[in-house]
Amino acid sequence: MRTRNSRNVPGALAVQPSTVSTMKRFVLLAPLICACSNPTAPTVVAVPPFVDSLPASVTVSNATLNLESSAWRDFMPGQTDDRMVVVLRVRSSAGQSLPAGLTVDRAWIVHRAEAWTTTPLQEQPSSATTLEVVARQGPRWPTGDSVFVAIEFHVAGSGPYRMRGPGQVLQRTD
């Protein structure tokens, strides 16, 4: 509640001591509230049972598609976010064009018995034979450990399709 200023200045308002106390409590608790409800925390789940049996390639619209990926955590000086980044590339083999409307809907990055499930984003235009998407702000799994990736995707008018890529070592950049 606000009242007239004690100096009796026309239009000036003073804040009641109880309001100041409430504001101080809010200012002190705000960082704690924000830290506990981090909207960018990665979603880590148990590895879905179907992931181990996914094919390494899928043929769609007469194009055979394969999945490649690179995974790392960035520890370079000045870097403020050391969470995992994964670049996923869907490539057509033998120079075939990608099917129209190819979109990666979901990715699972698997480490031991856990999977980070995410929706990667296309940050660069695709070429005729390669679609590249990126998953950022992943878990802080140990560098040097093995991971593999799997995706779910669709093309114009059909899907979903799923496939997995080969295993790799989670890299570290310094």
Contacts in CASP RR format, 6 or more apart in sequence:
PFRMAT RR
TARGET T0000
AUTHOR 0000-0000-0000
METHOD contacts of the structure
MODEL  1
MRTRNSRNVPGALAVQPSTVSTMKRFVLLAPLICACSNPTAPTVVAVPPF
VDSLPASVTVSNATLNLESSAWRDFMPGQTDDRMVVVLRVRSSAGQSLPA
GLTVDRAWIVHRAEAWTTTPLQEQPSSATTLEVVARQGPRWPTGDSVFVA
IEFHVAGSGPYRMRGPGQVLQRTD
1 16 0 8 1.000
1 18 0 8 1.000
1 19 0 8 1.000
2 13 0 8 1.000
2 14 0 8 1.000
2 15 0 8 1.000
2 16 0 8 1.000
2 19 0 8 1.000
3 13 0 8 1.000
3 14 0 8 1.000
3 16 0 8 1.000
4 11 0 8 1.000
4 12 0 8 1.000
4 13 0 8 1.000
4 14 0 8 1.000
5 11 0 8 1.000
5 12 0 8 1.000
5 13 0 8 1.000
5 14 0 8 1.000
6 14 0 8 1.000
15 23 0 8 1.000
40 137 0 8 1.000
42 83 0 8 1.000
42 84 0 8 1.000
42 116 0 8 1.000
42 118 0 8 1.000
42 137 0 8 1.000
42 138 0 8 1.000
42 139 0 8 1.000
43 116 0 8 1.000
43 117 0 8 1.000
43 118 0 8 1.000
44 114 0 8 1.000
44 115 0 8 1.000
44 116 0 8 1.000
44 117 0 8 1.000
44 139 0 8 1.000
45 114 0 8 1.000
45 115 0 8 1.000
45 117 0 8 1.000
46 113 0 8 1.000
46 114 0 8 1.000
46 115 0 8 1.000
47 108 0 8 1.000
47 110 0 8 1.000
47 113 0 8 1.000
47 114 0 8 1.000
47 115 0 8 1.000
48 108 0 8 1.000
48 115 0 8 1.000
50 162 0 8 1.000
51 108 0 8 1.000
51 110 0 8 1.000
51 115 0 8 1.000
51 150 0 8 1.000
51 164 0 8 1.000
54 150 0 8 1.000
54 162 0 8 1.000
54 163 0 8 1.000
54 164 0 8 1.000
55 163 0 8 1.000
55 164 0 8 1.000
56 66 0 8 1.000
56 67 0 8 1.000
56 163 0 8 1.000
56 164 0 8 1.000
56 165 0 8 1.000
56 166 0 8 1.000
57 64 0 8 1.000
57 65 0 8 1.000
57 66 0 8 1.000
57 93 0 8 1.000
57 163 0 8 1.000
58 64 0 8 1.000
58 65 0 8 1.000
58 161 0 8 1.000
58 162 0 8 1.000
58 163 0 8 1.000
59 65 0 8 1.000
60 99 0 8 1.000
60 155 0 8 1.000
60 158 0 8 1.000
60 161 0 8 1.000
61 99 0 8 1.000
61 100 0 8 1.000
61 155 0 8 1.000
61 158 0 8 1.000
62 96 0 8 1.000
63 92 0 8 1.000
63 93 0 8 1.000
63 96 0 8 1.000
63 97 0 8 1.000
63 98 0 8 1.000
63 99 0 8 1.000
64 92 0 8 1.000
64 93 0 8 1.000
64 94 0 8 1.000
64 96 0 8 1.000
65 90 0 8 1.000
65 91 0 8 1.000
65 92 0 8 1.000
65 93 0 8 1.000
65 98 0 8 1.000
65 99 0 8 1.000
65 163 0 8 1.000
66 90 0 8 1.000
66 91 0 8 1.000
66 92 0 8 1.000
66 93 0 8 1.000
66 163 0 8 1.000
66 165 0 8 1.000
67 88 0 8 1.000
67 89 0 8 1.000
67 90 0 8 1.000
67 91 0 8 1.000
67 149 0 8 1.000
67 150 0 8 1.000
67 151 0 8 1.000
67 163 0 8 1.000
67 164 0 8 1.000
67 165 0 8 1.000
68 88 0 8 1.000
68 89 0 8 1.000
68 91 0 8 1.000
68 165 0 8 1.000
68 166 0 8 1.000
69 86 0 8 1.000
69 87 0 8 1.000
69 88 0 8 1.000
69 89 0 8 1.000
69 149 0 8 1.000
69 165 0 8 1.000
69 168 0 8 1.000
70 86 0 8 1.000
70 87 0 8 1.000
70 168 0 8 1.000
70 171 0 8 1.000
71 84 0 8 1.000
71 85 0 8 1.000
71 86 0 8 1.000
71 87 0 8 1.000
71 109 0 8 1.000
71 147 0 8 1.000
71 149 0 8 1.000
71 168 0 8 1.000
71 170 0 8 1.000
71 171 0 8 1.000
72 84 0 8 1.000
72 85 0 8 1.000
72 143 0 8 1.000
72 170 0 8 1.000
72 171 0 8 1.000
72 172 0 8 1.000
72 173 0 8 1.000
73 82 0 8 1.000
73 83 0 8 1.000
73 84 0 8 1.000
73 85 0 8 1.000
73 140 0 8 1.000
73 143 0 8 1.000
73 170 0 8 1.000
73 171 0 8 1.000
73 172 0 8 1.000
73 173 0 8 1.000
74 81 0 8 1.000
74 82 0 8 1.000
74 85 0 8 1.000
74 173 0 8 1.000
75 82 0 8 1.000
75 172 0 8 1.000
75 173 0 8 1.000
75 174 0 8 1.000
76 173 0 8 1.000
76 174 0 8 1.000
81 137 0 8 1.000
82 140 0 8 1.000
83 136 0 8 1.000
83 137 0 8 1.000
83 138 0 8 1.000
83 139 0 8 1.000
83 140 0 8 1.000
84 109 0 8 1.000
84 116 0 8 1.000
84 137 0 8 1.000
84 138 0 8 1.000
84 139 0 8 1.000
84 140 0 8 1.000
84 141 0 8 1.000
84 170 0 8 1.000
85 134 0 8 1.000
85 135 0 8 1.000
85 136 0 8 1.000
85 138 0 8 1.000
86 107 0 8 1.000
86 109 0 8 1.000
86 120 0 8 1.000
86 134 0 8 1.000
86 135 0 8 1.000
86 138 0 8 1.000
86 149 0 8 1.000
87 132 0 8 1.000
87 133 0 8 1.000
87 134 0 8 1.000
88 104 0 8 1.000
88 107 0 8 1.000
88 120 0 8 1.000
88 132 0 8 1.000
88 133 0 8 1.000
88 134 0 8 1.000
88 135 0 8 1.000
88 149 0 8 1.000
88 151 0 8 1.000
89 130 0 8 1.000
89 131 0 8 1.000
89 132 0 8 1.000
90 98 0 8 1.000
90 102 0 8 1.000
90 104 0 8 1.000
90 130 0 8 1.000
90 131 0 8 1.000
90 133 0 8 1.000
90 151 0 8 1.000
90 153 0 8 1.000
91 129 0 8 1.000
91 130 0 8 1.000
92 98 0 8 1.000
92 129 0 8 1.000
92 130 0 8 1.000
95 129 0 8 1.000
96 129 0 8 1.000
97 128 0 8 1.000
97 129 0 8 1.000
98 126 0 8 1.000
98 128 0 8 1.000
98 129 0 8 1.000
98 130 0 8 1.000
98 131 0 8 1.000
99 155 0 8 1.000
99 156 0 8 1.000
100 155 0 8 1.000
100 156 0 8 1.000
101 154 0 8 1.000
101 155 0 8 1.000
101 156 0 8 1.000
102 126 0 8 1.000
102 131 0 8 1.000
102 153 0 8 1.000
102 154 0 8 1.000
102 155 0 8 1.000
103 153 0 8 1.000
103 154 0 8 1.000
103 155 0 8 1.000
104 120 0 8 1.000
104 122 0 8 1.000
104 131 0 8 1.000
104 133 0 8 1.000
104 151 0 8 1.000
104 152 0 8 1.000
104 153 0 8 1.000
105 119 0 8 1.000
105 151 0 8 1.000
105 152 0 8 1.000
105 153 0 8 1.000
105 154 0 8 1.000
105 160 0 8 1.000
106 117 0 8 1.000
106 118 0 8 1.000
106 119 0 8 1.000
106 151 0 8 1.000
106 152 0 8 1.000
107 117 0 8 1.000
107 118 0 8 1.000
107 119 0 8 1.000
107 120 0 8 1.000
107 133 0 8 1.000
107 135 0 8 1.000
107 149 0 8 1.000
107 150 0 8 1.000
107 151 0 8 1.000
107 152 0 8 1.000
108 115 0 8 1.000
108 116 0 8 1.000
108 117 0 8 1.000
108 149 0 8 1.000
108 150 0 8 1.000
108 151 0 8 1.000
109 115 0 8 1.000
109 116 0 8 1.000
109 118 0 8 1.000
109 135 0 8 1.000
109 138 0 8 1.000
109 147 0 8 1.000
109 148 0 8 1.000
109 149 0 8 1.000
110 147 0 8 1.000
110 148 0 8 1.000
110 149 0 8 1.000
110 150 0 8 1.000
111 139 0 8 1.000
111 141 0 8 1.000
111 145 0 8 1.000
111 146 0 8 1.000
111 147 0 8 1.000
111 170 0 8 1.000
112 145 0 8 1.000
114 139 0 8 1.000
116 135 0 8 1.000
116 138 0 8 1.000
116 139 0 8 1.000
118 135 0 8 1.000
118 138 0 8 1.000
119 135 0 8 1.000
120 133 0 8 1.000
120 134 0 8 1.000
120 135 0 8 1.000
120 151 0 8 1.000
121 133 0 8 1.000
121 134 0 8 1.000
121 135 0 8 1.000
121 136 0 8 1.000
122 131 0 8 1.000
122 132 0 8 1.000
122 133 0 8 1.000
122 134 0 8 1.000
123 132 0 8 1.000
123 133 0 8 1.000
123 134 0 8 1.000
124 132 0 8 1.000
126 132 0 8 1.000
141 147 0 8 1.000
141 170 0 8 1.000
142 170 0 8 1.000
143 170 0 8 1.000
143 171 0 8 1.000
143 172 0 8 1.000
144 169 0 8 1.000
144 170 0 8 1.000
144 171 0 8 1.000
144 172 0 8 1.000
145 169 0 8 1.000
145 170 0 8 1.000
146 167 0 8 1.000
146 168 0 8 1.000
146 169 0 8 1.000
146 170 0 8 1.000
147 167 0 8 1.000
147 168 0 8 1.000
147 169 0 8 1.000
147 170 0 8 1.000
148 164 0 8 1.000
148 165 0 8 1.000
148 166 0 8 1.000
148 167 0 8 1.000
148 168 0 8 1.000
149 164 0 8 1.000
149 165 0 8 1.000
149 167 0 8 1.000
150 162 0 8 1.000
150 163 0 8 1.000
150 164 0 8 1.000
150 165 0 8 1.000
151 162 0 8 1.000
151 163 0 8 1.000
151 164 0 8 1.000
152 160 0 8 1.000
152 161 0 8 1.000
152 162 0 8 1.000
153 159 0 8 1.000
153 160 0 8 1.000
153 161 0 8 1.000
153 162 0 8 1.000
154 160 0 8 1.000
154 161 0 8 1.000
155 161 0 8 1.000
END
